[in-house]
Amino acid sequence: MNVKEIGSPQNPYFKRFLRILRGQGVKKQGLAFFSGLKQVEEILAEFPNHCEGIIFDGSQGPRISPSTGALQHYALSAELFREIDAFGTHQPVLIVRVPPIHPWDAAMPSSGCTLLIPFQDPSNVGAVIRSAAAFGVTKLVMLKESAHPFHYKSTRVAGSALLRIPIYEGPSIRELEAAPAPLITLSPRGQDIHRFRFPPSFLLLPGVEGPGLPLNLSHVPALRIPMERGVESLNAALATGIALYEWKGRTGKTGPRADPSEEDPPFSKEKARR
């Protein structure tokens, strides 16, 4: 096991770790942090080729699978490790090589759902990517407004889902009018999602947290999730997850919900009894 012991905040490796934690190193160096014992072990087992190293509290030891022996180990002093352990898990932090994020070619045919992500909160980005992986989204497109998908707050929520779906770099949300596939948005003023028939191939676009959708997309078909009165809206990532569940249920693979066209119309059974 190759171990580098680090006890000074001036150490170049430690400074590099801080840059990754602050988001600078994610883009420039193509490295990201994953924390939490369960997801670290999952990535080590399923995506070993993406793993670059392990950071741990030198006073406690790596406390991780012996299979990490081929990776570079960084034993930080307890004080320095607390700065890297952003969520206070007290567990080793895995350094992962970020897969290339290529430009999205909107003209390339794609079946199923392509999810366009404009979220600025990295936690929302992580949550929606986790939902996308769970419900079988074909590809993810990070719009220019979005936080980086491998920001440490996103990796904490998304975990290995980030390595399970192709991720592309897309345009601004204001540049989507010419999308070749059907574009469907999420909006409180849209059509009831329960009565919508999803096409075989489409782009799903939720709004940015707060501002929602730009005016240039006001003509695009929109879906809403019915809610009780008094609730203005759902969290953007949660609403997207519900929409993906509804879509997946219509494929007949994950849920019992029938196609809306096959359901009995309102009161039909009551009329039959009369």
C-alpha positions as a Markdown table, in Angstrom:
| # | Residue | x | y | z |
|---|---|---|---|---|
| 1 | Met | 0.0 | 0.0 | 0.0 |
| 2 | Asn | 1.4 | 3.3 | -1.1 |
| 3 | Val | 0.7 | 5.9 | 1.6 |
| 4 | Lys | 1.5 | 9.6 | 1.6 |
| 5 | Glu | 1.3 | 11.2 | 5.1 |
| 6 | Ile | 0.2 | 14.8 | 5.1 |
| 7 | Gly | 0.3 | 17.0 | 8.1 |
| 8 | Ser | 0.8 | 20.6 | 6.8 |
| 9 | Pro | -1.8 | 22.8 | 5.2 |
| 10 | Gln | 0.9 | 24.0 | 2.8 |
| 11 | Asn | 1.3 | 20.5 | 1.3 |
| 12 | Pro | 0.7 | 20.6 | -2.4 |
| 13 | Tyr | -1.5 | 17.5 | -2.3 |
| 14 | Phe | -3.7 | 19.1 | 0.4 |
| 15 | Lys | -4.0 | 22.3 | -1.5 |
| 16 | Arg | -5.1 | 20.3 | -4.5 |
| 17 | Phe | -7.8 | 18.5 | -2.4 |
| 18 | Leu | -9.1 | 21.9 | -1.3 |
| 19 | Arg | -9.4 | 23.0 | -4.9 |
| 20 | Ile | -11.4 | 19.9 | -5.7 |
| 21 | Leu | -13.7 | 20.5 | -2.7 |
| 22 | Arg | -14.3 | 24.1 | -3.8 |
| 23 | Gly | -15.2 | 23.0 | -7.3 |
| 24 | Gln | -12.1 | 24.4 | -9.1 |
| 25 | Gly | -10.4 | 21.1 | -9.4 |
| 26 | Val | -13.4 | 19.3 | -10.8 |
| 27 | Lys | -13.2 | 21.1 | -14.1 |
| 28 | Lys | -9.5 | 21.8 | -14.3 |
| 29 | Gln | -8.2 | 18.5 | -13.1 |
| 30 | Gly | -11.1 | 16.2 | -13.8 |
| 31 | Leu | -11.3 | 14.9 | -10.3 |
| 32 | Ala | -14.1 | 14.6 | -7.8 |
| 33 | Phe | -14.8 | 13.5 | -4.2 |
| 34 | Phe | -17.2 | 10.8 | -3.1 |
| 35 | Ser | -17.9 | 10.3 | 0.6 |
| 36 | Gly | -19.9 | 7.9 | 2.7 |
| 37 | Leu | -18.7 | 4.3 | 3.2 |
| 38 | Lys | -21.5 | 2.6 | 1.3 |
| 39 | Gln | -21.2 | 4.6 | -1.9 |
| 40 | Val | -17.4 | 4.6 | -1.7 |
| 41 | Glu | -17.3 | 0.8 | -1.5 |
| 42 | Glu | -19.9 | 0.5 | -4.3 |
| 43 | Ile | -17.8 | 2.6 | -6.6 |
| 44 | Leu | -14.7 | 0.8 | -5.7 |
| 45 | Ala | -16.4 | -2.5 | -6.6 |
| 46 | Glu | -18.2 | -1.5 | -9.7 |
| 47 | Phe | -16.1 | 1.3 | -11.2 |
| 48 | Pro | -12.5 | 0.6 | -10.2 |
| 49 | Asn | -11.1 | 2.1 | -13.3 |
| 50 | His | -12.5 | 5.6 | -12.3 |
| 51 | Cys | -10.8 | 5.5 | -8.8 |
| 52 | Glu | -7.7 | 7.5 | -8.3 |
| 53 | Gly | -7.0 | 7.5 | -4.6 |
| 54 | Ile | -8.3 | 7.3 | -1.0 |
| 55 | Ile | -8.0 | 10.1 | 1.6 |
| 56 | Phe | -8.4 | 9.2 | 5.2 |
| 57 | Asp | -7.7 | 10.3 | 8.8 |
| 58 | Gly | -4.2 | 9.0 | 9.5 |
| 59 | Ser | -5.0 | 8.7 | 13.2 |
| 60 | Gln | -7.7 | 6.2 | 12.5 |
| 61 | Gly | -6.5 | 4.3 | 9.4 |
| 62 | Pro | -8.2 | 3.8 | 6.0 |
| 63 | Arg | -11.0 | 1.5 | 7.3 |
| 64 | Ile | -11.8 | 0.4 | 3.8 |
| 65 | Ser | -11.6 | -2.7 | 1.7 |
| 66 | Pro | -8.1 | -4.2 | 1.3 |
| 67 | Ser | -8.8 | -4.2 | -2.5 |
| 68 | Thr | -7.8 | -0.5 | -2.5 |
| 69 | Gly | -4.2 | -1.5 | -2.1 |
| 70 | Ala | -3.3 | -0.5 | -5.7 |
| 71 | Leu | -4.6 | 3.0 | -5.1 |
| 72 | Gln | -2.7 | 5.9 | -3.8 |
| 73 | His | -3.5 | 6.5 | -0.1 |
| 74 | Tyr | -3.3 | 9.9 | 1.6 |
| 75 | Ala | -3.1 | 9.8 | 5.4 |
| 76 | Leu | -4.1 | 13.3 | 6.6 |
| 77 | Ser | -3.7 | 14.6 | 10.1 |
| 78 | Ala | -7.0 | 14.7 | 12.0 |
| 79 | Glu | -7.2 | 18.5 | 11.6 |
| 80 | Leu | -6.6 | 18.5 | 7.9 |
| 81 | Phe | -9.0 | 15.6 | 7.3 |
| 82 | Arg | -11.8 | 17.5 | 9.0 |
| 83 | Glu | -11.5 | 20.1 | 6.3 |
| 84 | Ile | -11.8 | 17.5 | 3.5 |
| 85 | Asp | -14.6 | 15.6 | 5.3 |
| 86 | Ala | -17.2 | 18.2 | 4.3 |
| 87 | Phe | -20.1 | 16.2 | 5.6 |
| 88 | Gly | -18.5 | 14.9 | 8.8 |
| 89 | Thr | -18.9 | 11.3 | 7.9 |
| 90 | His | -15.5 | 10.3 | 9.5 |
| 91 | Gln | -15.1 | 7.9 | 6.7 |
| 92 | Pro | -12.5 | 7.8 | 3.9 |
| 93 | Val | -13.1 | 10.0 | 0.9 |
| 94 | Leu | -12.7 | 8.5 | -2.5 |
| 95 | Ile | -11.0 | 10.5 | -5.4 |
| 96 | Val | -12.6 | 9.7 | -8.7 |
| 97 | Arg | -11.6 | 10.5 | -12.2 |
| 98 | Val | -14.5 | 12.4 | -13.8 |
| 99 | Pro | -15.6 | 10.8 | -17.1 |
| 100 | Pro | -15.4 | 13.1 | -20.2 |
| 101 | Ile | -18.5 | 15.2 | -20.6 |
| 102 | His | -18.9 | 15.7 | -24.3 |
| 103 | Pro | -21.0 | 18.4 | -26.1 |
| 104 | Trp | -24.6 | 17.3 | -26.7 |
| 105 | Asp | -25.6 | 16.7 | -30.3 |
| 106 | Ala | -29.3 | 17.5 | -30.2 |
| 107 | Ala | -29.7 | 16.1 | -33.7 |
| 108 | Met | -28.5 | 12.6 | -32.7 |
| 109 | Pro | -31.6 | 10.3 | -32.4 |
| 110 | Ser | -32.3 | 9.0 | -29.0 |
| 111 | Ser | -35.1 | 6.8 | -27.7 |
| 112 | Gly | -36.8 | 7.2 | -24.3 |
| 113 | Cys | -36.2 | 10.2 | -22.1 |
| 114 | Thr | -33.4 | 12.7 | -22.4 |
| 115 | Leu | -33.3 | 14.8 | -19.2 |
| 116 | Leu | -32.2 | 18.4 | -19.5 |
| 117 | Ile | -30.9 | 19.7 | -16.1 |
| 118 | Pro | -30.8 | 23.5 | -15.4 |
| 119 | Phe | -30.5 | 23.2 | -11.6 |
| 120 | Gln | -28.1 | 25.6 | -9.9 |
| 121 | Asp | -28.2 | 23.9 | -6.5 |
| 122 | Pro | -25.7 | 20.9 | -6.7 |
| 123 | Ser | -27.8 | 19.0 | -4.2 |
| 124 | Asn | -30.7 | 19.2 | -6.6 |
| 125 | Val | -28.5 | 18.1 | -9.4 |
| 126 | Gly | -27.4 | 15.0 | -7.4 |
| 127 | Ala | -31.0 | 14.2 | -6.4 |
| 128 | Val | -32.3 | 14.4 | -10.0 |
| 129 | Ile | -29.4 | 12.3 | -11.4 |
| 130 | Arg | -30.2 | 9.6 | -8.8 |
| 131 | Ser | -33.8 | 9.6 | -9.9 |
| 132 | Ala | -32.8 | 9.5 | -13.5 |
| 133 | Ala | -30.7 | 6.4 | -13.0 |
| 134 | Ala | -33.5 | 4.8 | -11.0 |
| 135 | Phe | -36.1 | 5.3 | -13.7 |
| 136 | Gly | -34.0 | 4.5 | -16.8 |
| 137 | Val | -33.3 | 7.9 | -18.4 |
| 138 | Thr | -31.3 | 7.5 | -21.6 |
| 139 | Lys | -29.0 | 10.5 | -21.2 |
| 140 | Leu | -28.4 | 13.6 | -19.1 |
| 141 | Val | -27.7 | 17.0 | -20.6 |
| 142 | Met | -26.3 | 19.6 | -18.2 |
| 143 | Leu | -27.4 | 23.0 | -19.3 |
| 144 | Lys | -25.2 | 26.1 | -18.9 |
| 145 | Glu | -27.2 | 27.2 | -15.9 |
| 146 | Ser | -26.5 | 24.0 | -14.0 |
| 147 | Ala | -24.1 | 23.3 | -11.2 |
| 148 | His | -21.4 | 20.8 | -12.1 |
| 149 | Pro | -22.7 | 17.2 | -11.7 |
| 150 | Phe | -19.5 | 16.2 | -9.9 |
| 151 | His | -19.6 | 19.0 | -7.3 |
| 152 | Tyr | -19.0 | 17.3 | -3.9 |
| 153 | Lys | -22.6 | 18.2 | -2.8 |
| 154 | Ser | -23.9 | 16.5 | -5.9 |
| 155 | Thr | -21.8 | 13.4 | -5.6 |
| 156 | Arg | -22.9 | 13.0 | -2.0 |
| 157 | Val | -26.5 | 12.7 | -3.1 |
| 158 | Ala | -26.1 | 11.0 | -6.5 |
| 159 | Gly | -23.4 | 8.5 | -5.6 |
| 160 | Ser | -22.6 | 5.9 | -8.3 |
| 161 | Ala | -25.6 | 7.0 | -10.4 |
| 162 | Leu | -23.2 | 9.6 | -11.8 |
| 163 | Leu | -21.3 | 6.8 | -13.5 |
| 164 | Arg | -24.3 | 4.9 | -14.8 |
| 165 | Ile | -25.8 | 7.4 | -17.3 |
| 166 | Pro | -24.1 | 9.2 | -20.2 |
| 167 | Ile | -23.7 | 12.9 | -19.3 |
| 168 | Tyr | -23.4 | 15.6 | -21.9 |
| 169 | Glu | -22.8 | 19.4 | -21.9 |
| 170 | Gly | -25.7 | 21.3 | -23.4 |
| 171 | Pro | -26.7 | 24.9 | -24.3 |
| 172 | Ser | -28.4 | 27.5 | -22.1 |
| 173 | Ile | -32.0 | 26.9 | -21.2 |
| 174 | Arg | -32.8 | 30.0 | -23.4 |
| 175 | Glu | -31.4 | 28.2 | -26.5 |
| 176 | Leu | -33.7 | 25.1 | -26.6 |
| 177 | Glu | -36.4 | 26.2 | -29.0 |
| 178 | Ala | -34.9 | 24.3 | -32.0 |
| 179 | Ala | -34.7 | 20.9 | -30.2 |
| 180 | Pro | -35.6 | 18.2 | -32.8 |
| 181 | Ala | -37.2 | 15.8 | -30.4 |
| 182 | Pro | -40.5 | 16.7 | -28.6 |
| 183 | Leu | -39.6 | 19.0 | -25.7 |
| 184 | Ile | -41.8 | 18.7 | -22.6 |
| 185 | Thr | -41.5 | 21.1 | -19.7 |
| 186 | Leu | -42.7 | 20.9 | -16.0 |
| 187 | Ser | -44.8 | 23.8 | -14.9 |
| 188 | Pro | -47.5 | 24.4 | -12.3 |
| 189 | Arg | -49.6 | 25.8 | -15.2 |
| 190 | Gly | -49.2 | 22.7 | -17.4 |
| 191 | Gln | -51.5 | 19.8 | -18.3 |
| 192 | Asp | -52.2 | 17.2 | -15.6 |
| 193 | Ile | -49.4 | 14.6 | -16.0 |
| 194 | His | -51.8 | 11.7 | -15.2 |
| 195 | Arg | -53.6 | 12.3 | -18.5 |
| 196 | Phe | -50.6 | 12.8 | -20.7 |
| 197 | Arg | -49.4 | 10.2 | -23.2 |
| 198 | Phe | -45.6 | 10.3 | -23.4 |
| 199 | Pro | -44.0 | 10.0 | -26.8 |
| 200 | Pro | -41.4 | 7.2 | -27.4 |
| 201 | Ser | -38.7 | 9.8 | -27.5 |
| 202 | Phe | -38.7 | 13.2 | -25.8 |
| 203 | Leu | -36.7 | 15.8 | -23.9 |
| 204 | Leu | -37.8 | 16.6 | -20.4 |
| 205 | Leu | -37.0 | 20.0 | -19.0 |
| 206 | Pro | -37.8 | 21.2 | -15.5 |
| 207 | Gly | -37.4 | 24.9 | -14.7 |
| 208 | Val | -34.6 | 26.6 | -12.8 |
| 209 | Glu | -35.1 | 26.8 | -9.0 |
| 210 | Gly | -37.0 | 30.0 | -8.3 |
| 211 | Pro | -37.3 | 31.6 | -11.8 |
| 212 | Gly | -38.7 | 28.5 | -13.4 |
| 213 | Leu | -38.9 | 28.5 | -17.2 |
| 214 | Pro | -37.9 | 31.4 | -19.5 |
| 215 | Leu | -40.6 | 33.2 | -21.5 |
| 216 | Asn | -39.2 | 31.9 | -24.8 |
| 217 | Leu | -40.5 | 28.4 | -23.8 |
| 218 | Ser | -44.0 | 29.4 | -22.8 |
| 219 | His | -45.4 | 27.8 | -26.0 |
| 220 | Val | -43.8 | 24.4 | -25.3 |
| 221 | Pro | -46.1 | 21.6 | -23.9 |
| 222 | Ala | -46.0 | 21.6 | -20.1 |
| 223 | Leu | -46.9 | 19.1 | -17.5 |
| 224 | Arg | -48.0 | 19.7 | -13.9 |
| 225 | Ile | -48.1 | 17.4 | -10.9 |
| 226 | Pro | -51.5 | 17.7 | -9.1 |
| 227 | Met | -51.2 | 18.9 | -5.5 |
| 228 | Glu | -53.4 | 19.8 | -2.6 |
| 229 | Arg | -54.5 | 23.5 | -2.4 |
| 230 | Gly | -52.2 | 25.7 | -0.5 |
| 231 | Val | -49.0 | 24.2 | -1.8 |
| 232 | Glu | -47.5 | 26.5 | -4.4 |
| 233 | Ser | -44.9 | 24.1 | -5.9 |
| 234 | Leu | -42.7 | 21.1 | -5.2 |
| 235 | Asn | -38.9 | 21.1 | -4.9 |
| 236 | Ala | -37.6 | 21.1 | -8.5 |
| 237 | Ala | -35.7 | 17.8 | -8.2 |
| 238 | Leu | -38.6 | 16.1 | -6.4 |
| 239 | Ala | -41.1 | 17.2 | -9.1 |
| 240 | Thr | -38.7 | 15.9 | -11.8 |
| 241 | Gly | -38.4 | 12.6 | -10.0 |
| 242 | Ile | -42.2 | 12.2 | -9.8 |
| 243 | Ala | -42.5 | 13.0 | -13.5 |
| 244 | Leu | -39.9 | 10.4 | -14.3 |
| 245 | Tyr | -41.8 | 7.8 | -12.2 |
| 246 | Glu | -45.0 | 8.6 | -14.1 |
| 247 | Trp | -43.2 | 8.2 | -17.4 |
| 248 | Lys | -41.6 | 4.9 | -16.4 |
| 249 | Gly | -44.8 | 3.6 | -15.1 |
| 250 | Arg | -46.4 | 4.0 | -18.5 |
| 251 | Thr | -43.8 | 1.7 | -20.1 |
| 252 | Gly | -45.2 | -1.2 | -18.0 |
| 253 | Lys | -41.8 | -1.9 | -16.4 |
| 254 | Thr | -42.0 | -0.4 | -12.9 |
| 255 | Gly | -45.6 | 0.2 | -11.9 |
| 256 | Pro | -49.2 | -0.8 | -12.2 |
| 257 | Arg | -50.5 | 2.6 | -13.5 |
| 258 | Ala | -52.3 | 2.1 | -16.8 |
| 259 | Asp | -52.2 | 4.4 | -19.8 |
| 260 | Pro | -54.7 | 7.2 | -19.1 |
| 261 | Ser | -56.6 | 6.3 | -22.4 |
| 262 | Glu | -57.4 | 2.9 | -21.0 |
| 263 | Glu | -58.8 | 4.0 | -17.7 |
| 264 | Asp | -62.6 | 4.3 | -17.1 |
| 265 | Pro | -63.9 | 7.8 | -17.7 |
| 266 | Pro | -65.1 | 9.6 | -14.6 |
| 267 | Phe | -68.4 | 8.2 | -13.2 |
| 268 | Ser | -68.7 | 5.5 | -15.9 |
| 269 | Lys | -69.1 | 2.7 | -13.3 |
| 270 | Glu | -71.7 | 4.7 | -11.4 |
| 271 | Lys | -73.7 | 5.2 | -14.6 |
| 272 | Ala | -73.5 | 1.5 | -15.5 |
| 273 | Arg | -75.1 | 0.6 | -12.1 |
| 274 | Arg | -78.0 | 3.0 | -13.0 |
